[in-house]
Amino acid sequence: MAKRRKIIGWREVPSPKQLKEGTGWFGELDHVYIDKDEEYCVMTRDIDTEIGNVTHMCIRNKGTRETGYAGTDIS
């Protein structure tokens, strides 16, 4: 797995997986980051698939609505 880099202006908070909360993909989230203005939240989970490790992410705004972007990073 690639080395994690510090993201300036964002802080990591406990994820649902770490807190043992939630079900389905939400409960599988490995990392949660909140921006310094607490306007956006980025949540990721690493998934081992037959084509390799995939990072699934979603971005939410303060109103808990989707921002129109969700993506995957195939490493």
Secondary structure, 3 states (H helix, E strand, C coil): CCCCCCCCCEEEECCHHHHCCCCHHHHCCCEEEEECCCCEEEEEEEEEECCEEEEEEEEEECCCCEEEEEEEEEC
